[in-house]
Amino acid sequence: MTHSELKEKALQRKKVKKEYEALEPEFSLLRELLQARQNAGLSQAEVADRMGTKAPAITRLESSLTSGKHSPSITTLKKYAQALGCRLEIKLVSNH
């Protein structure tokens, strides 16, 4: 069974789908972080160097968004963005 097939099968369960959808903001942010790093042509080690930290810290930052174990601070996200030559924007979007 492929990953896509497993995901499709799992998402047929209401509880799984609800939990998966609840993680969308984290998945979306992770996609943005990874895309920005890729666009900047930087490795995790290079980002870490620019942030004044070690590569494992960047690995933890990027993986924390999918693990739910830790939410990075706005300050950390701003430093990450600056290391990539970007700026961080946070906005609230109405549910209506």
PDB file of N, CA, C and O in Angstrom:
ATOM      1  N   MET A   1       0.855  -1.177   0.000  1.00  0.00           N
ATOM      2  CA  MET A   1       0.000   0.000   0.000  1.00  0.00           C
ATOM      3  C   MET A   1       0.898   1.237   0.000  1.00  0.00           C
ATOM      4  O   MET A   1       1.847   1.323   0.779  1.00  0.00           O
ATOM      5  N   THR A   2       0.594   2.180  -0.869  1.00  0.00           N
ATOM      6  CA  THR A   2       1.382   3.413  -0.942  1.00  0.00           C
ATOM      7  C   THR A   2       0.934   4.383   0.152  1.00  0.00           C
ATOM      8  O   THR A   2      -0.112   4.204   0.777  1.00  0.00           O
ATOM      9  N   HIS A   3       1.743   5.402   0.362  1.00  0.00           N
ATOM     10  CA  HIS A   3       1.398   6.435   1.348  1.00  0.00           C
ATOM     11  C   HIS A   3       0.067   7.090   0.991  1.00  0.00           C
ATOM     12  O   HIS A   3      -0.783   7.292   1.858  1.00  0.00           O
ATOM     13  N   SER A   4      -0.111   7.418  -0.276  1.00  0.00           N
ATOM     14  CA  SER A   4      -1.352   8.066  -0.718  1.00  0.00           C
ATOM     15  C   SER A   4      -2.572   7.188  -0.458  1.00  0.00           C
ATOM     16  O   SER A   4      -3.619   7.672  -0.028  1.00  0.00           O
ATOM     17  N   GLU A   5      -2.426   5.900  -0.723  1.00  0.00           N
ATOM     18  CA  GLU A   5      -3.533   4.971  -0.494  1.00  0.00           C
ATOM     19  C   GLU A   5      -3.845   4.853   0.999  1.00  0.00           C
ATOM     20  O   GLU A   5      -5.009   4.832   1.397  1.00  0.00           O
ATOM     21  N   LEU A   6      -2.807   4.777   1.809  1.00  0.00           N
ATOM     22  CA  LEU A   6      -2.993   4.699   3.255  1.00  0.00           C
ATOM     23  C   LEU A   6      -3.674   5.962   3.785  1.00  0.00           C
ATOM     24  O   LEU A   6      -4.590   5.890   4.604  1.00  0.00           O
ATOM     25  N   LYS A   7      -3.216   7.108   3.312  1.00  0.00           N
ATOM     26  CA  LYS A   7      -3.806   8.387   3.733  1.00  0.00           C
ATOM     27  C   LYS A   7      -5.278   8.451   3.338  1.00  0.00           C
ATOM     28  O   LYS A   7      -6.129   8.821   4.148  1.00  0.00           O
ATOM     29  N   GLU A   8      -5.571   8.092   2.106  1.00  0.00           N
ATOM     30  CA  GLU A   8      -6.953   8.116   1.618  1.00  0.00           C
ATOM     31  C   GLU A   8      -7.845   7.205   2.467  1.00  0.00           C
ATOM     32  O   GLU A   8      -8.963   7.574   2.828  1.00  0.00           O
ATOM     33  N   LYS A   9      -7.338   6.017   2.776  1.00  0.00           N
ATOM     34  CA  LYS A   9      -8.105   5.057   3.584  1.00  0.00           C
ATOM     35  C   LYS A   9      -8.316   5.603   4.999  1.00  0.00           C
ATOM     36  O   LYS A   9      -9.418   5.520   5.542  1.00  0.00           O
ATOM     37  N   ALA A  10      -7.270   6.154   5.586  1.00  0.00           N
ATOM     38  CA  ALA A  10      -7.366   6.686   6.947  1.00  0.00           C
ATOM     39  C   ALA A  10      -8.336   7.859   7.021  1.00  0.00           C
ATOM     40  O   ALA A  10      -9.087   7.984   7.988  1.00  0.00           O
ATOM     41  N   LEU A  11      -8.323   8.711   6.011  1.00  0.00           N
ATOM     42  CA  LEU A  11      -9.185   9.898   6.022  1.00  0.00           C
ATOM     43  C   LEU A  11     -10.661   9.568   5.821  1.00  0.00           C
ATOM     44  O   LEU A  11     -11.509  10.452   5.940  1.00  0.00           O
ATOM     45  N   GLN A  12     -10.976   8.328   5.522  1.00  0.00           N
ATOM     46  CA  GLN A  12     -12.373   7.916   5.436  1.00  0.00           C
ATOM     47  C   GLN A  12     -12.989   7.784   6.825  1.00  0.00           C
ATOM     48  O   GLN A  12     -14.211   7.769   6.971  1.00  0.00           O
ATOM     49  N   ARG A  13     -12.135   7.689   7.842  1.00  0.00           N
ATOM     50  CA  ARG A  13     -12.612   7.615   9.228  1.00  0.00           C
ATOM     51  C   ARG A  13     -12.832   9.037   9.737  1.00  0.00           C
ATOM     52  O   ARG A  13     -11.934   9.876   9.656  1.00  0.00           O
ATOM     53  N   LYS A  14     -14.029   9.307  10.263  1.00  0.00           N
ATOM     54  CA  LYS A  14     -14.395  10.662  10.666  1.00  0.00           C
ATOM     55  C   LYS A  14     -13.446  11.274  11.684  1.00  0.00           C
ATOM     56  O   LYS A  14     -13.068  12.437  11.550  1.00  0.00           O
ATOM     57  N   LYS A  15     -13.050  10.506  12.709  1.00  0.00           N
ATOM     58  CA  LYS A  15     -12.158  11.041  13.742  1.00  0.00           C
ATOM     59  C   LYS A  15     -10.783  11.378  13.171  1.00  0.00           C
ATOM     60  O   LYS A  15     -10.193  12.403  13.513  1.00  0.00           O
ATOM     61  N   VAL A  16     -10.290  10.521  12.314  1.00  0.00           N
ATOM     62  CA  VAL A  16      -8.985  10.758  11.695  1.00  0.00           C
ATOM     63  C   VAL A  16      -9.050  12.009  10.825  1.00  0.00           C
ATOM     64  O   VAL A  16      -8.154  12.852  10.865  1.00  0.00           O
ATOM     65  N   LYS A  17     -10.105  12.118  10.047  1.00  0.00           N
ATOM     66  CA  LYS A  17     -10.251  13.274   9.160  1.00  0.00           C
ATOM     67  C   LYS A  17     -10.348  14.566   9.968  1.00  0.00           C
ATOM     68  O   LYS A  17      -9.753  15.577   9.594  1.00  0.00           O
ATOM     69  N   LYS A  18     -11.089  14.538  11.065  1.00  0.00           N
ATOM     70  CA  LYS A  18     -11.233  15.729  11.904  1.00  0.00           C
ATOM     71  C   LYS A  18      -9.883  16.158  12.468  1.00  0.00           C
ATOM     72  O   LYS A  18      -9.544  17.341  12.431  1.00  0.00           O
ATOM     73  N   GLU A  19      -9.113  15.207  12.990  1.00  0.00           N
ATOM     74  CA  GLU A  19      -7.789  15.514  13.544  1.00  0.00           C
ATOM     75  C   GLU A  19      -6.838  16.010  12.455  1.00  0.00           C
ATOM     76  O   GLU A  19      -6.066  16.944  12.672  1.00  0.00           O
ATOM     77  N   TYR A  20      -6.901  15.384  11.302  1.00  0.00           N
ATOM     78  CA  TYR A  20      -6.053  15.782  10.175  1.00  0.00           C
ATOM     79  C   TYR A  20      -6.363  17.218   9.763  1.00  0.00           C
ATOM     80  O   TYR A  20      -5.452  18.019   9.553  1.00  0.00           O
ATOM     81  N   GLU A  21      -7.627  17.536   9.649  1.00  0.00           N
ATOM     82  CA  GLU A  21      -8.027  18.881   9.249  1.00  0.00           C
ATOM     83  C   GLU A  21      -7.653  19.919  10.308  1.00  0.00           C
ATOM     84  O   GLU A  21      -7.368  21.069   9.975  1.00  0.00           O
ATOM     85  N   ALA A  22      -7.653  19.522  11.567  1.00  0.00           N
ATOM     86  CA  ALA A  22      -7.275  20.437  12.642  1.00  0.00           C
ATOM     87  C   ALA A  22      -5.789  20.814  12.552  1.00  0.00           C
ATOM     88  O   ALA A  22      -5.380  21.862  13.051  1.00  0.00           O
ATOM     89  N   LEU A  23      -4.997  19.964  11.920  1.00  0.00           N
ATOM     90  CA  LEU A  23      -3.565  20.232  11.779  1.00  0.00           C
ATOM     91  C   LEU A  23      -3.228  21.069  10.537  1.00  0.00           C
ATOM     92  O   LEU A  23      -2.058  21.375  10.308  1.00  0.00           O
ATOM     93  N   GLU A  24      -4.205  21.433   9.755  1.00  0.00           N
ATOM     94  CA  GLU A  24      -3.941  22.147   8.506  1.00  0.00           C
ATOM     95  C   GLU A  24      -3.126  23.425   8.701  1.00  0.00           C
ATOM     96  O   GLU A  24      -2.221  23.667   7.902  1.00  0.00           O
ATOM     97  N   PRO A  25      -3.387  24.256   9.710  1.00  0.00           N
ATOM     98  CA  PRO A  25      -2.552  25.460   9.864  1.00  0.00           C
ATOM     99  C   PRO A  25      -1.062  25.124  10.041  1.00  0.00           C
ATOM    100  O   PRO A  25      -0.201  25.804   9.482  1.00  0.00           O
ATOM    101  N   GLU A  26      -0.766  24.082  10.814  1.00  0.00           N
ATOM    102  CA  GLU A  26       0.624  23.685  11.004  1.00  0.00           C
ATOM    103  C   GLU A  26       1.233  23.149   9.713  1.00  0.00           C
ATOM    104  O   GLU A  26       2.367  23.484   9.370  1.00  0.00           O
ATOM    105  N   PHE A  27       0.472  22.309   8.993  1.00  0.00           N
ATOM    106  CA  PHE A  27       0.965  21.773   7.729  1.00  0.00           C
ATOM    107  C   PHE A  27       1.204  22.900   6.716  1.00  0.00           C
ATOM    108  O   PHE A  27       2.189  22.891   5.979  1.00  0.00           O
ATOM    109  N   SER A  28       0.295  23.854   6.697  1.00  0.00           N
ATOM    110  CA  SER A  28       0.422  24.980   5.778  1.00  0.00           C
ATOM    111  C   SER A  28       1.674  25.796   6.087  1.00  0.00           C
ATOM    112  O   SER A  28       2.421  26.160   5.179  1.00  0.00           O
ATOM    113  N   LEU A  29       1.900  26.080   7.363  1.00  0.00           N
ATOM    114  CA  LEU A  29       3.091  26.831   7.749  1.00  0.00           C
ATOM    115  C   LEU A  29       4.350  26.041   7.419  1.00  0.00           C
ATOM    116  O   LEU A  29       5.325  26.609   6.928  1.00  0.00           O
ATOM    117  N   LEU A  30       4.340  24.748   7.682  1.00  0.00           N
ATOM    118  CA  LEU A  30       5.503  23.925   7.359  1.00  0.00           C
ATOM    119  C   LEU A  30       5.799  23.966   5.861  1.00  0.00           C
ATOM    120  O   LEU A  30       6.954  24.103   5.460  1.00  0.00           O
ATOM    121  N   ARG A  31       4.762  23.847   5.035  1.00  0.00           N
ATOM    122  CA  ARG A  31       4.961  23.916   3.579  1.00  0.00           C
ATOM    123  C   ARG A  31       5.595  25.250   3.190  1.00  0.00           C
ATOM    124  O   ARG A  31       6.491  25.296   2.347  1.00  0.00           O
ATOM    125  N   GLU A  32       5.123  26.336   3.809  1.00  0.00           N
ATOM    126  CA  GLU A  32       5.683  27.660   3.518  1.00  0.00           C
ATOM    127  C   GLU A  32       7.146  27.753   3.940  1.00  0.00           C
ATOM    128  O   GLU A  32       7.974  28.277   3.195  1.00  0.00           O
ATOM    129  N   LEU A  33       7.470  27.247   5.133  1.00  0.00           N
ATOM    130  CA  LEU A  33       8.848  27.296   5.613  1.00  0.00           C
ATOM    131  C   LEU A  33       9.770  26.515   4.679  1.00  0.00           C
ATOM    132  O   LEU A  33      10.821  27.009   4.270  1.00  0.00           O
ATOM    133  N   LEU A  34       9.365  25.300   4.351  1.00  0.00           N
ATOM    134  CA  LEU A  34      10.200  24.462   3.493  1.00  0.00           C
ATOM    135  C   LEU A  34      10.342  25.047   2.091  1.00  0.00           C
ATOM    136  O   LEU A  34      11.420  24.987   1.500  1.00  0.00           O
ATOM    137  N   GLN A  35       9.265  25.611   1.558  1.00  0.00           N
ATOM    138  CA  GLN A  35       9.318  26.214   0.226  1.00  0.00           C
ATOM    139  C   GLN A  35      10.221  27.445   0.235  1.00  0.00           C
ATOM    140  O   GLN A  35      10.995  27.652  -0.700  1.00  0.00           O
ATOM    141  N   ALA A  36      10.128  28.256   1.274  1.00  0.00           N
ATOM    142  CA  ALA A  36      10.972  29.444   1.368  1.00  0.00           C
ATOM    143  C   ALA A  36      12.443  29.059   1.485  1.00  0.00           C
ATOM    144  O   ALA A  36      13.302  29.691   0.871  1.00  0.00           O
ATOM    145  N   ARG A  37      12.734  28.020   2.273  1.00  0.00           N
ATOM    146  CA  ARG A  37      14.121  27.564   2.411  1.00  0.00           C
ATOM    147  C   ARG A  37      14.638  27.030   1.080  1.00  0.00           C
ATOM    148  O   ARG A  37      15.775  27.297   0.692  1.00  0.00           O
ATOM    149  N   GLN A  38      13.786  26.269   0.384  1.00  0.00           N
ATOM    150  CA  GLN A  38      14.171  25.742  -0.922  1.00  0.00           C
ATOM    151  C   GLN A  38      14.400  26.890  -1.915  1.00  0.00           C
ATOM    152  O   GLN A  38      15.376  26.879  -2.665  1.00  0.00           O
ATOM    153  N   ASN A  39      13.509  27.865  -1.916  1.00  0.00           N
ATOM    154  CA  ASN A  39      13.645  29.009  -2.821  1.00  0.00           C
ATOM    155  C   ASN A  39      14.925  29.791  -2.539  1.00  0.00           C
ATOM    156  O   ASN A  39      15.547  30.328  -3.456  1.00  0.00           O
ATOM    157  N   ALA A  40      15.313  29.852  -1.262  1.00  0.00           N
ATOM    158  CA  ALA A  40      16.542  30.548  -0.881  1.00  0.00           C
ATOM    159  C   ALA A  40      17.776  29.703  -1.195  1.00  0.00           C
ATOM    160  O   ALA A  40      18.901  30.201  -1.157  1.00  0.00           O
ATOM    161  N   GLY A  41      17.562  28.421  -1.506  1.00  0.00           N
ATOM    162  CA  GLY A  41      18.666  27.534  -1.835  1.00  0.00           C
ATOM    163  C   GLY A  41      19.559  27.226  -0.641  1.00  0.00           C
ATOM    164  O   GLY A  41      20.767  27.039  -0.787  1.00  0.00           O
ATOM    165  N   LEU A  42      18.949  27.176   0.549  1.00  0.00           N
ATOM    166  CA  LEU A  42      19.712  26.965   1.775  1.00  0.00           C
ATOM    167  C   LEU A  42      19.415  25.611   2.405  1.00  0.00           C
ATOM    168  O   LEU A  42      18.292  25.111   2.349  1.00  0.00           O
ATOM    169  N   SER A  43      20.444  25.037   3.003  1.00  0.00           N
ATOM    170  CA  SER A  43      20.275  23.816   3.785  1.00  0.00           C
ATOM    171  C   SER A  43      19.866  24.203   5.197  1.00  0.00           C
ATOM    172  O   SER A  43      19.917  25.376   5.568  1.00  0.00           O
ATOM    173  N   GLN A  44      19.460  23.215   5.979  1.00  0.00           N
ATOM    174  CA  GLN A  44      19.140  23.484   7.382  1.00  0.00           C
ATOM    175  C   GLN A  44      20.361  24.028   8.109  1.00  0.00           C
ATOM    176  O   GLN A  44      20.239  24.919   8.949  1.00  0.00           O
ATOM    177  N   ALA A  45      21.530  23.502   7.793  1.00  0.00           N
ATOM    178  CA  ALA A  45      22.765  23.958   8.440  1.00  0.00           C
ATOM    179  C   ALA A  45      23.050  25.422   8.110  1.00  0.00           C
ATOM    180  O   ALA A  45      23.486  26.184   8.972  1.00  0.00           O
ATOM    181  N   GLU A  46      22.803  25.807   6.870  1.00  0.00           N
ATOM    182  CA  GLU A  46      23.034  27.205   6.481  1.00  0.00           C
ATOM    183  C   GLU A  46      22.055  28.147   7.164  1.00  0.00           C
ATOM    184  O   GLU A  46      22.431  29.241   7.586  1.00  0.00           O
ATOM    185  N   VAL A  47      20.795  27.725   7.274  1.00  0.00           N
ATOM    186  CA  VAL A  47      19.800  28.531   7.989  1.00  0.00           C
ATOM    187  C   VAL A  47      20.207  28.654   9.453  1.00  0.00           C
ATOM    188  O   VAL A  47      20.148  29.738  10.035  1.00  0.00           O
ATOM    189  N   ALA A  48      20.616  27.544  10.035  1.00  0.00           N
ATOM    190  CA  ALA A  48      21.041  27.551  11.438  1.00  0.00           C
ATOM    191  C   ALA A  48      22.192  28.519  11.651  1.00  0.00           C
ATOM    192  O   ALA A  48      22.192  29.282  12.616  1.00  0.00           O
ATOM    193  N   ASP A  49      23.167  28.492  10.763  1.00  0.00           N
ATOM    194  CA  ASP A  49      24.311  29.386  10.877  1.00  0.00           C
ATOM    195  C   ASP A  49      23.863  30.848  10.839  1.00  0.00           C
ATOM    196  O   ASP A  49      24.342  31.669  11.621  1.00  0.00           O
ATOM    197  N   ARG A  50      22.954  31.162   9.937  1.00  0.00           N
ATOM    198  CA  ARG A  50      22.449  32.531   9.829  1.00  0.00           C
ATOM    199  C   ARG A  50      21.645  32.947  11.059  1.00  0.00           C
ATOM    200  O   ARG A  50      21.575  34.129  11.395  1.00  0.00           O
ATOM    201  N   MET A  51      21.038  31.960  11.728  1.00  0.00           N
ATOM    202  CA  MET A  51      20.251  32.248  12.936  1.00  0.00           C
ATOM    203  C   MET A  51      21.104  32.203  14.199  1.00  0.00           C
ATOM    204  O   MET A  51      20.632  32.548  15.282  1.00  0.00           O
ATOM    205  N   GLY A  52      22.352  31.782  14.063  1.00  0.00           N
ATOM    206  CA  GLY A  52      23.220  31.674  15.223  1.00  0.00           C
ATOM    207  C   GLY A  52      22.897  30.475  16.097  1.00  0.00           C
ATOM    208  O   GLY A  52      23.017  30.532  17.321  1.00  0.00           O
ATOM    209  N   THR A  53      22.483  29.384  15.451  1.00  0.00           N
ATOM    210  CA  THR A  53      22.145  28.167  16.183  1.00  0.00           C
ATOM    211  C   THR A  53      22.748  26.972  15.457  1.00  0.00           C
ATOM    212  O   THR A  53      23.558  27.145  14.547  1.00  0.00           O
ATOM    213  N   LYS A  54      22.368  25.783  15.843  1.00  0.00           N
ATOM    214  CA  LYS A  54      22.885  24.546  15.232  1.00  0.00           C
ATOM    215  C   LYS A  54      21.817  23.915  14.336  1.00  0.00           C
ATOM    216  O   LYS A  54      20.623  24.145  14.525  1.00  0.00           O
ATOM    217  N   ALA A  55      22.254  23.129  13.372  1.00  0.00           N
ATOM    218  CA  ALA A  55      21.345  22.479  12.421  1.00  0.00           C
ATOM    219  C   ALA A  55      20.251  21.647  13.098  1.00  0.00           C
ATOM    220  O   ALA A  55      19.109  21.685  12.640  1.00  0.00           O
ATOM    221  N   PRO A  56      20.550  20.892  14.176  1.00  0.00           N
ATOM    222  CA  PRO A  56      19.474  20.119  14.810  1.00  0.00           C
ATOM    223  C   PRO A  56      18.315  21.003  15.320  1.00  0.00           C
ATOM    224  O   PRO A  56      17.174  20.548  15.402  1.00  0.00           O
ATOM    225  N   ALA A  57      18.616  22.247  15.655  1.00  0.00           N
ATOM    226  CA  ALA A  57      17.545  23.155  16.088  1.00  0.00           C
ATOM    227  C   ALA A  57      16.594  23.461  14.947  1.00  0.00           C
ATOM    228  O   ALA A  57      15.390  23.605  15.159  1.00  0.00           O
ATOM    229  N   ILE A  58      17.129  23.559  13.738  1.00  0.00           N
ATOM    230  CA  ILE A  58      16.283  23.817  12.570  1.00  0.00           C
ATOM    231  C   ILE A  58      15.468  22.572  12.233  1.00  0.00           C
ATOM    232  O   ILE A  58      14.300  22.668  11.856  1.00  0.00           O
ATOM    233  N   THR A  59      16.089  21.416  12.370  1.00  0.00           N
ATOM    234  CA  THR A  59      15.362  20.156  12.165  1.00  0.00           C
ATOM    235  C   THR A  59      14.202  20.071  13.142  1.00  0.00           C
ATOM    236  O   THR A  59      13.089  19.716  12.752  1.00  0.00           O
ATOM    237  N   ARG A  60      14.447  20.394  14.416  1.00  0.00           N
ATOM    238  CA  ARG A  60      13.379  20.367  15.427  1.00  0.00           C
ATOM    239  C   ARG A  60      12.296  21.384  15.101  1.00  0.00           C
ATOM    240  O   ARG A  60      11.107  21.095  15.238  1.00  0.00           O
ATOM    241  N   LEU A  61      12.704  22.581  14.668  1.00  0.00           N
ATOM    242  CA  LEU A  61      11.733  23.622  14.316  1.00  0.00           C
ATOM    243  C   LEU A  61      10.827  23.137  13.200  1.00  0.00           C
ATOM    244  O   LEU A  61       9.604  23.218  13.309  1.00  0.00           O
ATOM    245  N   GLU A  62      11.418  22.634  12.134  1.00  0.00           N
ATOM    246  CA  GLU A  62      10.616  22.207  10.990  1.00  0.00           C
ATOM    247  C   GLU A  62       9.758  20.991  11.326  1.00  0.00           C
ATOM    248  O   GLU A  62       8.620  20.897  10.866  1.00  0.00           O
ATOM    249  N   SER A  63      10.278  20.066  12.115  1.00  0.00           N
ATOM    250  CA  SER A  63       9.500  18.874  12.449  1.00  0.00           C
ATOM    251  C   SER A  63       8.463  19.143  13.535  1.00  0.00           C
ATOM    252  O   SER A  63       7.470  18.422  13.635  1.00  0.00           O
ATOM    253  N   SER A  64       8.684  20.164  14.342  1.00  0.00           N
ATOM    254  CA  SER A  64       7.740  20.461  15.427  1.00  0.00           C
ATOM    255  C   SER A  64       6.361  20.820  14.902  1.00  0.00           C
ATOM    256  O   SER A  64       5.359  20.624  15.590  1.00  0.00           O
ATOM    257  N   LEU A  65       6.307  21.338  13.701  1.00  0.00           N
ATOM    258  CA  LEU A  65       5.026  21.751  13.142  1.00  0.00           C
ATOM    259  C   LEU A  65       4.137  20.582  12.779  1.00  0.00           C
ATOM    260  O   LEU A  65       2.922  20.740  12.657  1.00  0.00           O
ATOM    261  N   THR A  66       4.719  19.418  12.606  1.00  0.00           N
ATOM    262  CA  THR A  66       3.908  18.244  12.290  1.00  0.00           C
ATOM    263  C   THR A  66       3.757  17.306  13.472  1.00  0.00           C
ATOM    264  O   THR A  66       2.888  16.434  13.474  1.00  0.00           O
ATOM    265  N   SER A  67       4.593  17.482  14.465  1.00  0.00           N
ATOM    266  CA  SER A  67       4.528  16.570  15.612  1.00  0.00           C
ATOM    267  C   SER A  67       3.527  17.037  16.655  1.00  0.00           C
ATOM    268  O   SER A  67       3.002  16.225  17.417  1.00  0.00           O
ATOM    269  N   GLY A  68       3.257  18.342  16.699  1.00  0.00           N
ATOM    270  CA  GLY A  68       2.359  18.882  17.702  1.00  0.00           C
ATOM    271  C   GLY A  68       2.969  18.933  19.088  1.00  0.00           C
ATOM    272  O   GLY A  68       2.286  19.278  20.053  1.00  0.00           O
ATOM    273  N   LYS A  69       4.255  18.593  19.204  1.00  0.00           N
ATOM    274  CA  LYS A  69       4.907  18.566  20.507  1.00  0.00           C
ATOM    275  C   LYS A  69       5.347  19.948  20.963  1.00  0.00           C
ATOM    276  O   LYS A  69       5.467  20.199  22.162  1.00  0.00           O
ATOM    277  N   HIS A  70       5.585  20.833  20.025  1.00  0.00           N
ATOM    278  CA  HIS A  70       6.116  22.144  20.363  1.00  0.00           C
ATOM    279  C   HIS A  70       5.647  23.142  19.319  1.00  0.00           C
ATOM    280  O   HIS A  70       5.649  22.849  18.124  1.00  0.00           O
ATOM    281  N   SER A  71       5.252  24.300  19.766  1.00  0.00           N
ATOM    282  CA  SER A  71       4.900  25.376  18.845  1.00  0.00           C
ATOM    283  C   SER A  71       6.002  26.423  18.902  1.00  0.00           C
ATOM    284  O   SER A  71       6.269  26.980  19.967  1.00  0.00           O
ATOM    285  N   PRO A  72       6.643  26.698  17.774  1.00  0.00           N
ATOM    286  CA  PRO A  72       7.726  27.680  17.786  1.00  0.00           C
ATOM    287  C   PRO A  72       7.197  29.068  18.133  1.00  0.00           C
ATOM    288  O   PRO A  72       6.052  29.403  17.828  1.00  0.00           O
ATOM    289  N   SER A  73       8.032  29.857  18.763  1.00  0.00           N
ATOM    290  CA  SER A  73       7.641  31.215  19.129  1.00  0.00           C
ATOM    291  C   SER A  73       7.639  32.105  17.891  1.00  0.00           C
ATOM    292  O   SER A  73       8.259  31.782  16.878  1.00  0.00           O
ATOM    293  N   ILE A  74       6.947  33.209  17.985  1.00  0.00           N
ATOM    294  CA  ILE A  74       6.940  34.178  16.888  1.00  0.00           C
ATOM    295  C   ILE A  74       8.352  34.701  16.664  1.00  0.00           C
ATOM    296  O   ILE A  74       8.761  34.920  15.524  1.00  0.00           O
ATOM    297  N   THR A  75       9.095  34.902  17.742  1.00  0.00           N
ATOM    298  CA  THR A  75      10.478  35.372  17.620  1.00  0.00           C
ATOM    299  C   THR A  75      11.316  34.394  16.808  1.00  0.00           C
ATOM    300  O   THR A  75      12.087  34.811  15.944  1.00  0.00           O
ATOM    301  N   THR A  76      11.176  33.105  17.075  1.00  0.00           N
ATOM    302  CA  THR A  76      11.922  32.090  16.329  1.00  0.00           C
ATOM    303  C   THR A  76      11.515  32.085  14.865  1.00  0.00           C
ATOM    304  O   THR A  76      12.369  32.008  13.982  1.00  0.00           O
ATOM    305  N   LEU A  77      10.218  32.166  14.602  1.00  0.00           N
ATOM    306  CA  LEU A  77       9.751  32.190  13.211  1.00  0.00           C
ATOM    307  C   LEU A  77      10.258  33.431  12.482  1.00  0.00           C
ATOM    308  O   LEU A  77      10.586  33.365  11.298  1.00  0.00           O
ATOM    309  N   LYS A  78      10.326  34.572  13.192  1.00  0.00           N
ATOM    310  CA  LYS A  78      10.863  35.797  12.583  1.00  0.00           C
ATOM    311  C   LYS A  78      12.346  35.625  12.237  1.00  0.00           C
ATOM    312  O   LYS A  78      12.786  36.041  11.166  1.00  0.00           O
ATOM    313  N   LYS A  79      13.107  35.017  13.136  1.00  0.00           N
ATOM    314  CA  LYS A  79      14.530  34.780  12.875  1.00  0.00           C
ATOM    315  C   LYS A  79      14.705  33.844  11.685  1.00  0.00           C
ATOM    316  O   LYS A  79      15.573  34.063  10.840  1.00  0.00           O
ATOM    317  N   TYR A  80      13.888  32.813  11.621  1.00  0.00           N
ATOM    318  CA  TYR A  80      13.937  31.866  10.506  1.00  0.00           C
ATOM    319  C   TYR A  80      13.662  32.609   9.198  1.00  0.00           C
ATOM    320  O   TYR A  80      14.394  32.456   8.220  1.00  0.00           O
ATOM    321  N   ALA A  81      12.609  33.407   9.195  1.00  0.00           N
ATOM    322  CA  ALA A  81      12.250  34.167   7.998  1.00  0.00           C
ATOM    323  C   ALA A  81      13.389  35.101   7.586  1.00  0.00           C
ATOM    324  O   ALA A  81      13.742  35.174   6.409  1.00  0.00           O
ATOM    325  N   GLN A  82      13.954  35.805   8.548  1.00  0.00           N
ATOM    326  CA  GLN A  82      15.047  36.731   8.247  1.00  0.00           C
ATOM    327  C   GLN A  82      16.255  35.997   7.688  1.00  0.00           C
ATOM    328  O   GLN A  82      16.934  36.512   6.800  1.00  0.00           O
ATOM    329  N   ALA A  83      16.531  34.805   8.196  1.00  0.00           N
ATOM    330  CA  ALA A  83      17.652  34.003   7.698  1.00  0.00           C
ATOM    331  C   ALA A  83      17.463  33.634   6.236  1.00  0.00           C
ATOM    332  O   ALA A  83      18.435  33.390   5.520  1.00  0.00           O
ATOM    333  N   LEU A  84      16.208  33.592   5.793  1.00  0.00           N
ATOM    334  CA  LEU A  84      15.889  33.254   4.407  1.00  0.00           C
ATOM    335  C   LEU A  84      15.722  34.483   3.526  1.00  0.00           C
ATOM    336  O   LEU A  84      15.450  34.364   2.331  1.00  0.00           O
ATOM    337  N   GLY A  85      15.884  35.665   4.117  1.00  0.00           N
ATOM    338  CA  GLY A  85      15.673  36.896   3.358  1.00  0.00           C
ATOM    339  C   GLY A  85      14.201  37.209   3.190  1.00  0.00           C
ATOM    340  O   GLY A  85      13.801  37.846   2.216  1.00  0.00           O
ATOM    341  N   CYS A  86      13.392  36.758   4.145  1.00  0.00           N
ATOM    342  CA  CYS A  86      11.944  36.972   4.109  1.00  0.00           C
ATOM    343  C   CYS A  86      11.516  37.737   5.358  1.00  0.00           C
ATOM    344  O   CYS A  86      12.330  38.021   6.237  1.00  0.00           O
ATOM    345  N   ARG A  87      10.241  38.063   5.421  1.00  0.00           N
ATOM    346  CA  ARG A  87       9.668  38.614   6.637  1.00  0.00           C
ATOM    347  C   ARG A  87       8.459  37.761   7.004  1.00  0.00           C
ATOM    348  O   ARG A  87       7.827  37.156   6.138  1.00  0.00           O
ATOM    349  N   LEU A  88       8.155  37.721   8.267  1.00  0.00           N
ATOM    350  CA  LEU A  88       7.037  36.931   8.758  1.00  0.00           C
ATOM    351  C   LEU A  88       5.794  37.796   8.783  1.00  0.00           C
ATOM    352  O   LEU A  88       5.821  38.915   9.296  1.00  0.00           O
ATOM    353  N   GLU A  89       4.700  37.283   8.231  1.00  0.00           N
ATOM    354  CA  GLU A  89       3.394  37.948   8.295  1.00  0.00           C
ATOM    355  C   GLU A  89       2.429  37.001   8.968  1.00  0.00           C
ATOM    356  O   GLU A  89       2.346  35.823   8.618  1.00  0.00           O
ATOM    357  N   ILE A  90       1.699  37.524   9.937  1.00  0.00           N
ATOM    358  CA  ILE A  90       0.677  36.738  10.631  1.00  0.00           C
ATOM    359  C   ILE A  90      -0.622  37.505  10.505  1.00  0.00           C
ATOM    360  O   ILE A  90      -0.662  38.714  10.733  1.00  0.00           O
ATOM    361  N   LYS A  91      -1.689  36.802  10.143  1.00  0.00           N
ATOM    362  CA  LYS A  91      -2.965  37.497  10.005  1.00  0.00           C
ATOM    363  C   LYS A  91      -4.097  36.588  10.469  1.00  0.00           C
ATOM    364  O   LYS A  91      -3.982  35.363  10.447  1.00  0.00           O
ATOM    365  N   LEU A  92      -5.158  37.196  10.875  1.00  0.00           N
ATOM    366  CA  LEU A  92      -6.370  36.474  11.259  1.00  0.00           C
ATOM    367  C   LEU A  92      -7.338  36.535  10.083  1.00  0.00           C
ATOM    368  O   LEU A  92      -7.490  37.573   9.440  1.00  0.00           O
ATOM    369  N   VAL A  93      -7.983  35.415   9.815  1.00  0.00           N
ATOM    370  CA  VAL A  93      -8.912  35.310   8.708  1.00  0.00           C
ATOM    371  C   VAL A  93     -10.269  34.920   9.249  1.00  0.00           C
ATOM    372  O   VAL A  93     -10.390  33.940   9.985  1.00  0.00           O
ATOM    373  N   SER A  94     -11.275  35.665   8.898  1.00  0.00           N
ATOM    374  CA  SER A  94     -12.632  35.408   9.384  1.00  0.00           C
ATOM    375  C   SER A  94     -13.135  34.056   8.885  1.00  0.00           C
ATOM    376  O   SER A  94     -12.836  33.643   7.764  1.00  0.00           O
ATOM    377  N   ASN A  95     -13.904  33.374   9.737  1.00  0.00           N
ATOM    378  CA  ASN A  95     -14.501  32.100   9.347  1.00  0.00           C
ATOM    379  C   ASN A  95     -15.751  32.282   8.502  1.00  0.00           C
ATOM    380  O   ASN A  95     -16.298  31.308   7.984  1.00  0.00           O
ATOM    381  N   HIS A  96     -16.197  33.495   8.361  1.00  0.00           N
ATOM    382  CA  HIS A  96     -17.436  33.745   7.615  1.00  0.00           C
ATOM    383  C   HIS A  96     -17.188  33.964   6.152  1.00  0.00           C
ATOM    384  O   HIS A  96     -18.131  34.186   5.393  1.00  0.00           O
TER     385      HIS A  96
END
